[in-house]
């Protein structure tokens, strides 16, 4: 049982070290962003994150208005 636990911890530690190689070795290194708005390829395709799309839709004049009627509620 202890051997299995020790082996599992060792495998996880090796995986974490390999994931952090860029951060550890490179001076001022950091993980790159995985957000859509930071990706040049997504910007070139005109793809935005859902928050930006929602903001654009809400600011668009003549769009669907959000209102509540007592008859429909």
N, C-alpha and C positions, 0 to 999 in steps of 0.2 A: 504494500500500500504506500509506504513512504517513498519507495523508488519511483512509483508512478507519479506521485505528487511532485517529487523533485524533478523528474524528467519533464513534466508539464510546465513547471515554472521556468526551467531552463529553455525550453522551446519558445515560450512567450517572451522571455528576456532577449533571446537572439532575434526574434521577429521585430520587437520594438527597437532594438539597436540598428537593425538593417533599415527600418523605416526612417530612422532619425539620422542616417549617415550624412545627408546633405546639411542638416542643421548643426551637427556636431563638428564636422570637418571644415566646412566653409565658414570663413569669418563673416559674421553678420548674417549667417544663413537663416532661412526660415522656410516654413512650408508654403508652397504656392496656394493661392486662393482657388477654391473650387466653385465659387459663385458664378452664376451665368453672366452677371454684369461685368465681371472682370476678365472674361474670356474674349480674346480678339476674334477668334473664329466665329463665335456667336454674334458678336457685333457686326462682323462682315455679312452675316446672313440676315441681319435685322431681327434677331431673336432677343427679346428682353425677358427679365425675370417677371414673375406674376405681380409683384408689388408695383413695378413700373407700368405694366400693362393696366393694372387696376387704376392707378393714378391718372394715366392718360384717358381712360374711359370715363372716369368721373369728371375730368376737366373738359371733355369734349362737349361743345355746345350742340344742342338739338338731339342729344342722346335720350335714352330711356330715363325717365324720371322715377325716383323712388317716392311713392306716396302711399298712404294708407287711407282707405275709405272704410267707413263704419259698415257699409253694406257688404263689402267683400271680406271683412274680418270675421 
